[in-house]
Amino acid sequence: MDGGRAQPARPAGPKARIPDCPLARTVEAVGPWWTLEILHEVFDGHDRFAAIRRNLETPADVLRDRLADLVARNLLETVDETADLRDRVYRLTASGRALRPLILVMAAWGNRLLAPEDRSLVLVDAETGVEADPVVVDRLTGRRLDTSGFVFARGPAASAQIIARYPEIPARH
């Protein structure tokens, strides 16, 4: 309960065609488009309800429900639940923080669709001001993952649908 109000029902969205697909699980966890928009605000240090509302120009009741949904999905947590709604502070959980690389890569992908002079927001190195070009790399080897050298393979808990589509690739030591 929040101020006597029931928590909002999670918006119904499409269900995954293949329930054990990690891409579908990610989309279900992230949920509606506004999830990334709110998380982006908190990543940028705008963690008070009033600041998020001002920046996103969202009606208070809508934002309250959206923030409650993000708390319920363990992407955000409240620092002081008893604070007045306008002063309430939200903090990213470990799950919420783990979405930052996804947000950065998505923003960079979106910017690649635009001419440099048409970009309204760019990711830069805070010390040098040089624009960053985020990529996803393998933590163990440092190799870029967006090459043909990396493929999906079925895991140990794969369903029949996954087994039918993806090869078993034995681990090499």
N, C-alpha and C positions, 0 to 999 in steps of 0.2 A: 504494500500500500504506500502511496505517496500523497500525503496531505489528505487522507481519506478517500482517495481515488484508487480504483482498481488498476493494476498494471495493464497496459494496452495489449491486445492480442497481437501476436506476431503476424505481419502481413503475409497472406497466403501467396505463394509464388509457385512457379513450375516445379514439379518434382523431378528428381533425376531419373532419367531413363535407365541408367545403370547405377543402382544405389551405391556400389562400392567404388565408384569412379572418384579419384581425388579432386579432379577439376569440379565435378558437381558438388562435392562436399564443400569446397572453397566458396563456390557461388552461393550455396545455401547459407554458409556461415557469414559471409559478407552481407548478403541480403540486398535490400534496395540501394539505389545509387547514392542516396543521401548518407549512407554509412561512411563511405570513403570521404565525402565532403566534411562531415563532422569530425572524423578522425584526423583529417588533414588540419583542421583548425586546432585541435588539441596538440598535434605534433608541432605546430608553429607556436605553441605557448599560450594560445587563447583557451584557457581552461575554465573560465567562469561562465556560468549560464548567460549572464548579461552580454558578455563579449561575443560568445558564439551566436547569440540571437542577433546582435547588432551586425556582425560580419556577414551572416548568412541571410539576414532580413527575413527571418522565419517567425511566424506568430508564436507567442509564448506557449500556448497549449499544444501546438504541433511539435515544437522543439522539446517540450517536457516529455511528451509521449515517445519521441524518437530517442532521447537520451535514456529514458527508462528501458527502452528496447535494447539499446547497446549495453546497458548495465546488466540486463537479464541475459544477454548473450555472452557475457563475460569479456567484452571488448573494452569497456570503461568501468570505473568504479567511482563512487562518490567519496570525497575526502571527509566531508562533514555533512551527514544526512540531515542533521537538525538545522542547518543554516537556511535562511530565507532562500527561496528558489533563485532569486536574482543573484545572490551571493554564493550559491552553491558552486563548489569546485569539483571538476572531474579529472580523473587521472587515468592514464592508459594502463590496462592490465598487461601481463606478459603476452597474452594472445593479441591484444590490440597493438602493442609495440611491434609484434612480429609482422604486421601488415604494412609497415612503412616501406620496406623494399618494393612491395607490390605497387604501392601508390607512386613511388618514385619512378619505377619503370613504366607504369601506365602513363604518367605525365610526360615522360620523355618520348614515348611512342606517339602520343598525341601531338607533341611539338614537331616531330619529324614530318607530320602532315602539313605543316605550315612553313611559309618562308620565314627566315629569322626575324625580319622586320614586323611580322604579323603575330609574333608570340607575345602573350600578355604576362606570362609567368615562366621563369626559367630557373632551373636548379644550378646554383653556382657554388664554388668552393668559397667558404666564408672568409678565408685568409687572402686568397688571390683574386677573387671575383671572376675567375675563369669558369665558363659554363661546363658543367659536368655532363657526361654521357653514361648514365648508369647501365650496367650489364649484369647479368646473372652468371655467377661462376660457381664451380664446384669448390666447396670449402676445403676438401682434402688436397686437390691438385692445383687449384687456382685457374683451371681451364674454363673457358667460356662454354656455357651450356647450349647456346643457340647455334650449334654446329651439328653436322651429320654424325659426329662421333658419340653423341648421346641419344639414346632411344628409350622409349617406354618398354618395360618388360613386366610380366605379371609377377605379383608378389605372393608370399606364402598363403595369404587369405583370399586369393582371387576367386571370384564367383565364376560360374560357367560362362557368363557373357564375356568376362575379361579374359578367361583362358582361351576362348574361341578367337579373340581378336589380337592377343599379344603373345609373343614368344616367351618361353622360359629361357632365361639366359643365366647359366650357372655362374656363380661368383668365382672370379679368378683371384688367386692370392699371390 
